[in-house]
Amino acid sequence: MRPDLVECYGEERLPRYTSYPTTPHFSKSVGPSTYAAWLTTVPSHSTASLYLHVPFCRAMCWYCGCHTSVAKQDDIIESYTSAMREEIDLISRQLCHRLRVRHVHFGGGTPTILKSAAFIQLVTLLRRSFDIGREAEIAVEIDPRTLDKAMIAALKLAGVNRASIGVQSFDPVVQRAINRVQSFAQTAAATAALRNIGVRGINFDLIYGLPHQTVASCLDTVLRSAEMQPERFSIFGYAHVPGFKSHQRRIEEAALPKGAERYRQFEAMAAALCDMGYRRIGLDHFCRPEDTMSVAQSRGTLRRNFQGYTTDTSDVLLGFGASAIGRLGQGYVQNEVGTRAYAQALASGSLATVRGHTLTNDDRMRGEIIERIMCDFGADIGHICERYRQMPDRLLASSARLKDLIASGVATLRGSNLRVVGDARFLVRSVAATFDHHLDASGALHSRAV
């Protein structure tokens, strides 16, 4: 680690670049009629991914940055799933053909909060509305504390073949500080149950930078997690944005580790996983060498979307549910964030789209550059600009920020080939941000660079 780089750039607040432009720059210029028109133009040869957002949990984890709320009563959830079925039907009818689907992802919140019958209904409707082949990946995010036998049976019946299990930390002090008390036994039981129904792709989500976390407690969590042999790990830095997520105000800011300590925590976890045979993928993912994500990285085909790093190369992303985001050839669309407003829009027979962004040629070019930097720690700027009929000097020579990063030894530029230096890869978002034309003073919405 170079302490000078952590001190210089570590406290910057930057996007995670799961899209470009990032969501703070979406506008109301894109609405239901725009989305409906875009759907009618999806080519018949396109492939799609489906994302279904279930914004409910039984209790609020104070670190959470997702659009979710606590649901004590099941009738609220049942009304919401009814609205989701209406949206699936409405969107599928806008398409001119039955779209082929490669990936389905249930996110949240806690998708397994649904009643097992409701979950099966949703998957059945998806299969009737879209061409979901046997090779398709069907993934679900899971809170092992609330996973029951009925839902496990439903996951098997639905053909779920990938699961992402929230672990975060096994340190009881940290767990109490973030309001997520979860035992090793609960996590192990959920993992075993998923393997018993044939789920062979299991991902563990861990977090560093949480209150009272130390390098030792982070290492303990990694080592105990590895005992359950998940195929993949995602290790995210906690983003403390109490102005954006009010429940984060319950977290004691004085107990949060600073940039240098956060970096030591992450690197200790990363080194331990690499020593155990996992490959480091991009900024924050780790997987087995034979995993499809490892193969994609070695081939230069790794992608990045709202779920992070992915092997998904689909042309279209359709989002269902409150706050869900979709992408078509023309741009991004996002639904109403509030569950009530979302349901009311669909009850009126309208799509729930409330904002989005129409992509320009410049957006597409910059988005591709940023994605390659985030996935490959570098990009051939000249090659990408050539395909968009732009001169690379327009991007490279005009960026004072990029010049500073190169002068600091964070990146190198040979001709138009930009690379992030090996011992500075933790600042890959800082390098990607130099190509973000939309980046402004909205930094409070983003997480720290380290």
VEXROFI-712311 format. One record per residue (C-alpha): x, y, z. Coordinates in nm, 3 decimals, padded with zeros to 5 digits. Layout:
BEGIN
east_north_up
X_Y_Z;
...
// end
This chain:
BEGIN
east_north_up
00.000_00.000_00.000;
00.116_00.352_-00.075;
-00.002_00.568_00.216;
00.048_00.884_00.011;
-00.214_00.769_-00.241;
-00.461_00.671_00.031;
-00.415_01.008_00.195;
-00.445_01.197_-00.134;
-00.738_01.017_-00.295;
-00.889_00.783_-00.036;
-01.152_01.019_00.102;
-01.294_01.117_-00.238;
-01.658_01.019_-00.286;
-01.705_00.854_-00.623;
-01.960_00.633_-00.802;
-01.919_00.256_-00.814;
-01.987_00.283_-01.190;
-02.246_00.011_-01.225;
-02.388_00.232_-01.501;
-02.289_00.536_-01.701;
-02.423_00.793_-01.656;
-02.485_00.704_-01.292;
-02.835_00.724_-01.148;
-02.807_01.072_-00.985;
-02.796_01.208_-01.340;
-03.119_01.046_-01.458;
-03.397_01.296_-01.530;
-03.775_01.311_-01.567;
-03.737_01.368_-01.940;
-03.775_00.992_-01.976;
-04.119_00.869_-01.871;
-04.375_00.594_-01.936;
-04.443_00.690_-02.297;
-04.070_00.700_-02.377;
-04.017_00.355_-02.227;
-04.319_00.212_-02.408;
-04.186_00.342_-02.740;
-03.840_00.200_-02.672;
-03.985_-00.143_-02.591;
-04.158_-00.165_-02.928;
-03.823_-00.126_-03.108;
-03.631_-00.406_-02.932;
-03.490_-00.621_-03.216;
-03.604_-00.981_-03.243;
-03.245_-01.110_-03.218;
-03.186_-00.936_-02.883;
-03.120_-01.126_-02.562;
-03.230_-00.992_-02.225;
-03.170_-01.001_-01.854;
-03.452_-00.955_-01.606;
-03.415_-00.787_-01.267;
-03.696_-00.809_-01.010;
-03.671_-00.583_-00.706;
-03.838_-00.690_-00.380;
-03.796_-00.388_-00.148;
-03.893_-00.546_00.185;
-03.712_-00.691_00.485;
-03.825_-00.812_00.827;
-03.579_-00.577_00.998;
-03.362_-00.289_00.878;
-02.987_-00.342_00.866;
-02.843_-00.001_00.950;
-02.562_-00.021_00.691;
-02.807_-00.083_00.404;
-02.791_00.147_00.102;
-03.067_-00.024_-00.096;
-03.422_00.090_-00.162;
-03.603_-00.120_00.097;
-03.838_-00.093_00.394;
-03.950_-00.308_00.687;
-04.266_-00.512_00.622;
-04.427_-00.659_00.932;
-04.748_-00.757_00.751;
-04.764_-00.996_00.456;
-05.059_-00.821_00.292;
-04.829_-00.532_00.192;
-04.597_-00.776_00.019;
-04.885_-00.958_-00.150;
-05.022_-00.631_-00.294;
-04.676_-00.546_-00.420;
-04.626_-00.881_-00.596;
-04.964_-00.836_-00.760;
-04.839_-00.504_-00.903;
-04.521_-00.675_-01.022;
-04.726_-00.931_-01.212;
-04.917_-00.647_-01.378;
-04.589_-00.485_-01.480;
-04.449_-00.808_-01.624;
-04.763_-00.854_-01.829;
-04.768_-00.491_-01.945;
-04.403_-00.485_-02.051;
-04.415_-00.821_-02.228;
-04.717_-00.701_-02.429;
-04.524_-00.391_-02.543;
-04.259_-00.612_-02.703;
-04.314_-00.725_-03.059;
-04.182_-01.076_-02.993;
-04.108_-01.320_-02.711;
-03.771_-01.204_-02.587;
-03.499_-01.459_-02.515;
-03.365_-01.433_-02.159;
-03.021_-01.536_-02.033;
-03.026_-01.405_-01.676;
-03.293_-01.353_-01.410;
-03.200_-01.183_-01.083;
-03.422_-01.136_-00.778;
-03.279_-00.855_-00.564;
-03.386_-00.656_-00.266;
-03.444_-00.610_00.014;
-03.499_-00.974_00.080;
-03.660_-01.154_-00.217;
-03.711_-01.469_-00.007;
-03.950_-01.270_00.213;
-04.214_-01.360_-00.049;
-04.451_-01.644_00.019;
-04.332_-01.953_-00.166;
-04.651_-01.963_-00.376;
-04.609_-01.598_-00.475;
-04.248_-01.661_-00.579;
-04.354_-01.955_-00.796;
-04.629_-01.742_-00.952;
-04.378_-01.477_-01.050;
-04.136_-01.725_-01.205;
-04.418_-01.904_-01.387;
-04.537_-01.572_-01.534;
-04.182_-01.485_-01.639;
-04.145_-01.817_-01.820;
-04.479_-01.766_-01.995;
-04.394_-01.408_-02.096;
-04.032_-01.461_-02.201;
-03.820_-01.734_-02.356;
-03.615_-01.846_-02.054;
-03.397_-02.135_-02.166;
-03.256_-02.416_-01.956;
-02.913_-02.257_-01.971;
-03.038_-01.931_-01.817;
-02.897_-01.820_-01.484;
-03.169_-01.764_-01.223;
-03.026_-01.591_-00.918;
-03.176_-01.488_-00.584;
-03.039_-01.276_-00.300;
-03.093_-01.447_00.035;
-03.102_-01.352_00.401;
-03.024_-01.684_00.575;
-03.197_-01.568_00.894;
-03.541_-01.587_00.733;
-03.497_-01.868_00.478;
-03.752_-02.142_00.552;
-03.824_-02.490_00.414;
-04.118_-02.376_00.199;
-03.904_-02.116_00.022;
-03.620_-02.364_-00.026;
-03.865_-02.598_-00.200;
-03.992_-02.307_-00.412;
-03.638_-02.214_-00.518;
-03.585_-02.570_-00.639;
-03.915_-02.577_-00.827;
-03.836_-02.240_-00.988;
-03.501_-02.366_-01.117;
-03.284_-02.127_-00.915;
-02.919_-02.210_-00.983;
-02.734_-01.918_-00.822;
-02.776_-01.763_-00.479;
-02.614_-01.462_-00.314;
-02.604_-01.491_00.064;
-02.562_-01.182_00.279;
-02.298_-01.242_00.546;
-02.132_-00.900_00.599;
-01.942_-00.992_00.920;
-01.936_-01.270_01.178;
-01.800_-01.039_01.448;
-02.077_-01.012_01.714;
-01.966_-00.660_01.810;
-01.996_-00.545_01.448;
-02.325_-00.730_01.403;
-02.484_-00.549_01.696;
-02.352_-00.215_01.570;
-02.523_-00.263_01.231;
-02.840_-00.434_01.362;
-02.774_-00.761_01.181;
-02.714_-01.046_01.422;
-02.655_-01.359_01.215;
-02.484_-01.672_01.339;
-02.238_-01.891_01.155;
-02.482_-02.181_01.204;
-02.764_-01.995_01.026;
-02.537_-01.918_00.731;
-02.404_-02.275_00.713;
-02.755_-02.421_00.728;
-02.877_-02.199_00.444;
-02.571_-02.284_00.233;
-02.618_-02.658_00.287;
-02.990_-02.637_00.208;
-02.919_-02.457_-00.119;
-02.658_-02.713_-00.221;
-02.903_-02.992_-00.140;
-03.153_-02.856_-00.396;
-02.887_-02.832_-00.665;
-02.770_-02.470_-00.640;
-02.407_-02.489_-00.750;
-02.335_-02.118_-00.774;
-02.321_-01.962_-00.428;
-02.188_-01.613_-00.361;
-02.112_-01.464_-00.019;
-02.143_-01.088_00.030;
-01.901_-00.940_00.285;
-01.845_-00.578_00.389;
-01.542_-00.394_00.522;
-01.532_-00.049_00.678;
-01.816_-00.123_00.921;
-01.825_00.022_01.274;
-01.578_-00.146_01.515;
-01.438_-00.363_01.236;
-01.067_-00.450_01.250;
-00.827_-00.630_01.019;
-00.840_-00.928_01.256;
-01.222_-00.946_01.258;
-01.233_-00.913_00.878;
-00.986_-01.198_00.840;
-01.184_-01.413_01.084;
-01.501_-01.357_00.878;
-01.324_-01.453_00.554;
-01.171_-01.769_00.702;
-01.497_-01.884_00.857;
-01.687_-01.807_00.537;
-01.437_-02.004_00.330;
-01.518_-02.314_00.537;
-01.852_-02.322_00.351;
-01.670_-02.310_00.014;
-01.878_-02.057_-00.179;
-01.791_-02.028_-00.548;
-01.768_-01.650_-00.531;
-01.713_-01.368_-00.284;
-01.813_-01.004_-00.318;
-01.636_-00.772_-00.073;
-01.783_-00.423_-00.063;
-01.673_-00.113_00.124;
-01.942_00.028_00.351;
-02.078_00.355_00.209;
-02.183_00.585_00.492;
-02.437_00.829_00.344;
-02.669_00.920_00.634;
-02.799_01.220_00.442;
-02.930_00.980_00.179;
-03.022_00.682_00.404;
-03.157_00.810_00.735;
-03.131_00.473_00.915;
-02.752_00.498_00.879;
-02.766_00.776_01.140;
-02.792_00.499_01.398;
-02.436_00.400_01.317;
-02.175_00.564_01.537;
-01.953_00.759_01.299;
-01.664_00.766_01.547;
-01.652_00.385_01.529;
-01.604_00.382_01.150;
-01.252_00.304_01.025;
-01.077_00.567_00.813;
-00.936_00.530_00.461;
-00.601_00.367_00.543;
-00.759_00.121_00.787;
-01.038_00.040_00.538;
-00.772_-00.034_00.277;
-00.582_-00.265_00.516;
-00.903_-00.451_00.594;
-00.984_-00.511_00.230;
-00.632_-00.611_00.129;
-00.607_-00.856_00.418;
-00.933_-01.018_00.309;
-00.823_-01.022_-00.055;
-00.484_-01.175_00.025;
-00.645_-01.448_00.235;
-00.885_-01.542_-00.045;
-00.607_-01.545_-00.305;
-00.400_-01.770_-00.077;
-00.696_-02.009_-00.070;
-00.709_-02.027_-00.450;
-00.969_-01.765_-00.535;
-00.896_-01.529_-00.824;
-00.933_-01.157_-00.779;
-01.186_-01.017_-01.025;
-01.198_-00.645_-01.084;
-01.239_-00.420_-00.785;
-01.420_-00.636_-00.533;
-01.509_-00.988_-00.658;
-01.328_-01.318_-00.602;
-01.403_-01.655_-00.756;
-01.265_-01.999_-00.833;
-01.032_-02.025_-01.137;
-01.281_-02.247_-01.320;
-01.572_-02.011_-01.256;
-01.730_-01.846_-01.560;
-01.640_-01.506_-01.418;
-01.270_-01.601_-01.414;
-01.299_-01.716_-01.774;
-01.470_-01.391_-01.875;
-01.198_-01.183_-01.713;
-00.920_-01.376_-01.890;
-01.101_-01.330_-02.224;
-01.167_-00.960_-02.172;
-01.544_-01.011_-02.179;
-01.619_-00.930_-01.814;
-01.905_-00.682_-01.781;
-02.041_-00.453_-01.511;
-02.404_-00.376_-01.433;
-02.624_-00.287_-01.136;
-02.544_-00.618_-00.964;
-02.169_-00.552_-00.994;
-01.934_-00.764_-01.205;
-02.110_-01.013_-01.430;
-02.071_-01.250_-01.722;
-02.401_-01.122_-01.863;
-02.361_-00.995_-02.220;
-02.731_-00.939_-02.290;
-02.841_-00.647_-02.507;
-03.139_-00.552_-02.290;
-03.203_-00.526_-01.916;
-03.566_-00.514_-01.806;
-03.628_-00.400_-01.448;
-03.944_-00.488_-01.256;
-04.052_-00.347_-00.921;
-04.024_-00.020_-00.734;
-03.697_00.168_-00.807;
-03.591_-00.100_-01.060;
-03.369_00.018_-01.344;
-03.368_-00.109_-01.701;
-03.152_-00.044_-02.002;
-03.241_-00.062_-02.369;
-03.048_00.048_-02.674;
-03.175_00.403_-02.640;
-03.097_00.451_-02.271;
-03.192_00.389_-01.908;
-03.530_00.384_-01.738;
-03.613_00.376_-01.368;
-03.940_00.304_-01.190;
-04.107_00.497_-00.911;
-03.908_00.444_-00.591;
-04.206_00.439_-00.354;
-04.401_00.113_-00.353;
-04.736_00.291_-00.331;
-04.666_00.524_-00.626;
-04.530_00.226_-00.820;
-04.847_00.021_-00.763;
-05.077_00.316_-00.837;
-04.911_00.377_-01.174;
-04.960_00.016_-01.278;
-05.318_00.009_-01.148;
-05.393_00.295_-01.387;
-05.263_00.087_-01.678;
-04.942_00.284_-01.715;
-04.580_00.183_-01.689;
-04.423_00.296_-01.361;
-04.129_00.474_-01.524;
-04.051_00.801_-01.350;
-03.709_00.899_-01.486;
-03.421_00.786_-01.700;
-03.156_00.897_-01.946;
-03.135_00.897_-02.324;
-02.784_00.795_-02.421;
-02.579_01.012_-02.652;
-02.292_00.888_-02.864;
-02.055_01.050_-02.615;
-02.227_00.868_-02.325;
-02.183_00.534_-02.498;
-01.816_00.596_-02.569;
-01.738_00.714_-02.216;
-01.947_00.434_-02.069;
-01.747_00.174_-02.260;
-01.417_00.328_-02.149;
-01.529_00.336_-01.785;
-01.655_-00.023_-01.799;
-01.326_-00.150_-01.944;
-01.127_00.037_-01.679;
-01.346_-00.106_-01.403;
-01.325_-00.461_-01.547;
-00.972_-00.473_-01.692;
-00.791_-00.197_-01.496;
-00.719_-00.024_-01.822;
-00.846_00.056_-02.168;
-00.720_00.127_-02.517;
-00.873_00.473_-02.537;
-00.768_00.523_-02.898;
-00.930_00.199_-03.015;
-01.259_00.278_-02.841;
-01.264_00.640_-02.963;
-01.196_00.525_-03.319;
-01.511_00.316_-03.322;
-01.710_00.620_-03.211;
-01.530_00.844_-03.463;
-01.381_01.059_-03.191;
-01.024_01.174_-03.129;
-00.871_01.034_-02.808;
-00.684_01.359_-02.743;
-01.018_01.524_-02.669;
-01.049_01.300_-02.363;
-00.687_01.254_-02.265;
-00.530_01.596_-02.311;
-00.813_01.792_-02.151;
-00.832_01.602_-01.822;
-00.632_01.769_-01.545;
-00.755_01.499_-01.308;
-00.607_01.223_-01.524;
-00.276_01.411_-01.549;
-00.260_01.429_-01.170;
-00.325_01.056_-01.136;
-00.054_00.976_-01.389;
00.191_01.213_-01.217;
00.109_01.047_-00.882;
00.186_00.702_-01.022;
-00.172_00.577_-01.006;
-00.195_00.521_-01.382;
00.027_00.505_-01.690;
-00.047_00.623_-02.042;
00.150_00.482_-02.334;
00.016_00.630_-02.653;
-00.356_00.599_-02.595;
-00.330_00.284_-02.382;
-00.425_00.364_-02.023;
-00.343_00.126_-01.738;
-00.399_00.143_-01.362;
-00.071_00.061_-01.184;
-00.078_-00.266_-00.990;
-00.027_-00.126_-00.639;
-00.283_00.149_-00.706;
-00.568_-00.069_-00.831;
-00.769_00.018_-00.522;
-00.809_00.361_-00.687;
-00.960_00.225_-01.009;
-01.276_00.430_-00.951;
-01.064_00.745_-00.932;
-00.921_00.665_-01.276;
-01.264_00.580_-01.421;
-01.401_00.908_-01.287;
-01.167_01.106_-01.510;
-01.389_01.007_-01.804;
-01.716_01.090_-01.626;
-01.850_01.397_-01.805;
-02.149_01.409_-01.570;
-01.958_01.394_-01.241;
-02.041_01.699_-01.032;
-02.086_01.806_-00.673;
-02.320_01.514_-00.594;
-02.037_01.339_-00.411;
-02.235_01.303_-00.088;
-02.442_01.034_-00.261;
-02.138_00.818_-00.331;
-01.901_00.602_-00.128;
-01.538_00.678_-00.047;
-01.277_00.582_-00.305;
-01.111_00.362_-00.039;
// end
